[in-house]
Amino acid sequence: MTLYLVVFVLCMLFGVPIAFSLGLSSVFYLFAMDRWQLMIGFPQKMIAGVDNFVLLTIPFFILAGNLMNSAELTRQIVRFAQMLVGRVRGGLAVVNVLASMMFSGVSGAATAEASAIGSIMIPSMRRDGYKAEYAAALTAAGSILGPLVPPSLSLILYGVLTGTSISDLFLAGIVPAFALCALLIVYALWRARVEGHPLPEPVPAEERGGLALKALPALLLPVIIVGGIRSGVFTPTEAAAVAALYALMVGALLYRTLSGSKIAQAFYDTATMTAGVMLIVAMASMTAFILGIENIPRTIAMALRNISEEPWVLILLLNLVLLVLGLFLEPLAALVLAMPILNEIFPMLGIDAVQFGVMVVLNLMIGMITPPVGLCLFIVSAIAKQPLERVALAILPMIAICLVTLLLVAFVPAFTLSLPALFGE
């Protein structure tokens, strides 16, 4: 596997897209190991990787997010957050975090959230006197709230790969998301007092009722998704289709900001994004095939057992490995690659599959905002027009906050399992 990793890293360094890096590394490995005859099984493995009915949820949820974003929902959410915060010192930073939390129920992906919220909040914070690198870092940290709440694409894929209830995973991510949101707000308020951040402009009283009405349909989307699934009204796949239809109706009939060209663009963006996601999943399935041939999952599990049999030690080691993996790989690819190994390790940890899923996803999300190669850092740095190293330095205290939340997820079962238990059937 050393040869595979070397080829993969070289491909990444030369700028080859992740999906093709995975595929090229797999092909090179088989030819170098004189196992080229196994190439005949690659098409089957690629098709099997994406041949899962529940994966239909991904394009529908992507479409719902694109339609809502095309309907200029982000601006409505930001204005609603401003109304909730009021005139508090550093209020615009709090608005940034709150808007990220509200937008989480629409996007389901950290990168989409970083670009959507960042394009509005970073320029606004700079105009109000905030340091550009701080505004960018706060936006990146808030972006990882998206994959923790419905409709989280990462939690859906974890559920598909492990057979875990997707509705339970959706519920399990809500408390950690709200806790992380609260901790980031506390940090923003403390930073405001220390650095003397400005008071935001108040929202006129005559606008408040209209802002609440405009934001409410978007905020109801995750409620409809989880409520419909838990009540048995529709399956996760049907919930995704309902979400897309709901987004179309809200944007076209209520907001009246969805023109024909915007709808067409949303469908086009959904098609290209879905193709990219499915290509990554298919190529990662090839790598998982090689891992199985070489019996790598069991070898790694036995190596960890030799280090220690204490579950808490294994959990800490696993978190460290996942954080490093999240630095270099897009979360969906990392999940497909890591799950064969994680399935071997999971029985040794003594934790619930739902809790484990939230822990894995949060790990990979933190990797996306961790220097030096976190993908969300590149997005917000480009929006803020700041050097990556300055944004990376500014985000370090927020990464510490994320790690505290991760420890709570890993070692306090009630933190993730209380809501699934409360709404259990």
N, C-alpha and C positions, 0 to 999 in steps of 0.2 A: 504493500500500500504506500510505501515511501515514494516509489516512482510515480504513482498516481498523484500524490499530493504535490510533488515537485512540478509535474506538468500543469496541474490545476493552478498553482500559484503563478507560474510563468505566464499562463494564459491571462490571468487576471491582471498581472503587471503590464502586459501588452495591450490592455484595454478590450479584450475579448468579452462580449456579454456573458453573464453568469450561465445562462442556459447552454450556450455553445461551449463554454469552458468545461462544464460538467460532461457534456457529450464527447468532446474531443479527448478529454482525459481518460474517459472510460474506454474509448476505442484504442487509444495509444497503449493503454495498460494491457488490454487483451492481446494485441499484436506483440508487444514486448515480452509478455509472459508465454508466448506461443500457444495462446488459447483463442486464436482468431475464429475457430469454428463456432464458438459461442456467440458470435455476431448474429447468427441466425435467430437467436432468441431475443435480440434487442427490440425489433419492431413490436413483438408481442408484449414485452415488458413495458414499452412506452405507452402502448394502447391500454394495457391493463392499469397503468398508473392513473390515467384520466377517465377510465371507464367505470365511473361511480355515479349513480344517479344523484346523490346528495351534492356532488360538485356543481350541479346546475344552480345551486344557490349563489355561487360566486358571481356569474355574469349578471344575474338579476339584482343582487345587492350593489354591484358596481354601477349598474344602470340607474338604480334609485339614487345613489350618491351623485352621479353625474347630472341627473335631471335636477336634483335639488340645488346643486352648485350652479348650474346654468340658469336657474330661476333666481339667482342673486340672493340665495338664502343666507350666505355667509354674512352679508351686510345686515340683514334683519337680526341675526343672532348676536352680532357685535353690539348693535344698538340696544337690544333687549338686555344684554349683559351690562351695558353702561347704565341703563335705567335701574337695574338691581343694585349696582354698587353705590351709585350716588356720588357725593363729593367726599371722597376719602383720599388722604394723601397716598400717592402711588396707585390711585384707583385704576389708571389705564393698564397697569401691569396685572392687576386683579381681573380686569375685563379680559385681558389676553387669556388667562388661565380658564376663566369661566366660559369664554367663547369656545375654547378648545374642548371643554367638557361637553358643552351643548352640541357642538359639531360632531362629537364622537358618535352620536346616535345616527348620523347620516353617512359618514365616510366609511368607517370600518377599516381604514388603512392609515398608518402613520404618515406616509409620504404625502398622501392627498391632503391630510389635515395640516401638515407643515406648510405646504404651498398655498392652500386656501386661506388659512388664518394669517399666515406670515405676510401674504401680499397686501393685507389690509392693516394689520396691527403693527408691523415693524415700521412702515413709514409714519403711521400716526404717533407711535411712541417717540420716534426720532424728532418729529416736529414739536413734541411737548418737552423736549430736553433730555430724554433718556439716552443713555449710551447705546449706540447701535448694536454693539456686541452683546449687551445684556438683553436687549429686546429680542435679538435673534436666538440667544440661548434659551430664554424663557419660552419662546414659541416652539423650539425643538423639544424641550422637556414636556410641554403640554401636549405635543403631538402623539406621545405614546399612550395617552388616555384612550385614543380611538380604538386600538385593537383589544382593549379590555372590556368593552361594552358592546351590546348588539348594535349593528350587525358586524361582528368581528370576523374578517376573512381568515385570520390565523386560527381562531378558536374553531371555526367551521372545519378547516383542514385537519386540525388535531382530532376533532370528533370523528371525521371520516377515516383517518388512519388508525384510530384506536377503538372505534365502535362506542365511544363515550357519548352520552346524551348531549346533544347540542344545546337544548334548552337549559339543562343544568349548567353547562359551561357559560352560557350567556348570563345566567343569574349569578354565577360564582364570581365573575369579573367585576360586578357592579360595586361591591363594597371596597375592594382594593382601588378601583378607579376613583371613587369619591374620597377615600382616604388620601391618595396621592394628590388629588386636586386640592384638598384642604391644606396639606403640608406645603404645597407650592404657593398657595395664597398666603399662608403665614410667613413664609420666606420673603415673598414679594412685599408684604406690609412691613416686615422688619427692615428690609433693604431700603424701603421708602423713608423710614424714620432716620436711618443712618446717613443716607445720601441726600435727604431733603427733596425727594421727588415731588413734582407739582400736583396740585389738585386738578381733577378733570373738569371739563365744562359740564354743567348740569343738563339733564334732558328736560326740555320744556314740559310742563304739566299737561298741556293739551295733546302732546304726542304719546304719552305713556299708555293710554288705553289702546291706541292703534298698534303700538309696538308689541304689546302683549298678545293681541289677536293675531298679528302676523307671524310671531315666533311660535305660537302654540301648536299649529299643525306639524311643524318640523320636530318639535320636542315630543310629540305624541308618537312619532314613528317607531322608536324602540319599544314603547309600551304596547303598540299594536303587534309588533313582531313577537315579543316574548309572551304577551297575554294570549295571542292567538294560538301559539304553539302549546303553551302549558294547559290551556283550556280544551285542547283537542279540536279546535275549529279547523286548523290546517296544519300540515306537516312543515318542517323547516324549508323544504323546497317550495311548497306552495306559499309559505310566508314571504319568501324572497320575491316571488311573482306579485304578490299582493303589495309588497313594499314598493316595487317598481311602478305598478299601476297607481298607487296612492301618490307617489312623488309626481307622476305625470299629471294627475288631476289637480293636485295642489298648485303646481307650477303654472299650469295652463288656465285653470278656472278660478282659483283663489287669488294667487299673486298676479296672474296675467302677465308674466314676464317671460313665458316660454313661447317663442315664435317657432315657426316651422323649421327655420335654419338652425336654431338652437337645439331643437329636438333631434334633428338629423345629426348635428355635431355630437350630441350626447351619445347617440347610438353608435356613431363611428368610433368615438373614444372608448366606449365600452367594448366594442369588438376588438380593437387593438390591445387594450389592457387585458382582456380575457385571453386572447391568443398568447400574450406574453406570459401570463400566469400559468396557463396550461402547458406551454412549452417548457417552462421551468420544472413543473411537476413531472412531466414526461421524461425529461433528461435526468432529473434527480432520481427517478425510478431506475434508470440504468445503473447509476452509482450504487443504489441500494441493492441491486442485483449482484454487483461485484462484491459488495460487503458480505452478502450472504454466501457467495461462492467461497470466499476466503475465511468464512466463519469469524469475521472481525467482531460482530456484536458480542458473541459469547466470550471471546478472548479478552475484550475490554472489561466485560462484567467480572470475569474471574480475576483480572488484574486489580480491579477496584476492591474486590472481596479480600484479596491478599493484603491490600493496604490497611483496611480496617473493616470490621463487621458492624461497627456502630452506625446506625442509620443517620444520625446527625452529621457524622463526618462525611459519609457518602453524599448526603444532600449538599453540603458545602462544596465538596469537590465537583459535583455535577453542576452546581450553579456557576462555578468558576469556568468550567469547560464551555458551558452554554453561552456565557458572556463573551468569551473569546470567539466562539463560532458566530455569534451575532455581529461581531465587528466586520466580518468579511463576507457574510452571505445574507441575501434577502431572506426575511423570515420564512416565507413559504418554501423556498428551496431548502433552508436549514431544517425545517420540520420533516420534509420527506427524507432527507439524508439522515437525520439523527434518530428518527423513531425506531428503526430496527435495533439500534443500540440501546435506546432508552427503554424499549420493551423488555430487554434482557435485564436491565438494571432495576426497573421499577419494582419488581417483587421484593427486592432487598430493602426498600426504603420504608415500607410500612405506612404509606400514606394513601389517601383516596385518589382515584384516577382523575376526578374533577379538579381537586386541589393541585395535583401534579400538572395538569394541563395549563392552568392559569400560571403556575410557577414557570413552566417552560416558555410560554408565550411572553410573559413579562421579562424574563431573561433576555430573550432575543430582541425585544423592543428596546431594552436599555442599551444593548449593543449598537442599535441604530443611532444613538445619540452620544456614543462614547468615542473619544479621540483614539486613533487619528483618522479612522476611515468610516465613521458612522454616516450612513447615507443621509439622514435628516439634517446633519450638520452641514453637508454640502448644499442642501436646498436652501436652508435659512441663511447661510453665508452669502450665497449668490443673490438672494433677495435683499439682504442688508448691505451688500457690496463691501463686506468686511473680510479680512484675511481669515482663513480657517483657524489658524492658531489662536487668534484673539477670541473667537467665539468658543473654541474648545476650552480655553482657560476660564471663560465666564461661566460655562455650564458645569464645571466640576462640583460646586456646592449642590447643584440640583441633582446631579448623578448620585451624590451621597444620600439625598432624600429618597430617590428612587430605590436605592439599595436597602434603605430602612424598610420601605414598603415591601420589597422582595423578601426580606427576612421574615416579616410578619406573615406573608403568604406561605412561605416554606415551613414555618414552625408553629403557626397558630391555625389549626384546622378550621375553627369557627369563623375566621376571617374570610374564608372563601365559601364554606359549606353552610353558613347560617341561612342565607336566602334560599338555596335549593332545598334545604330541609323545611323551611317555613312554607314554601309553596309546593312541597312534594305532594305527589299524588297518593 
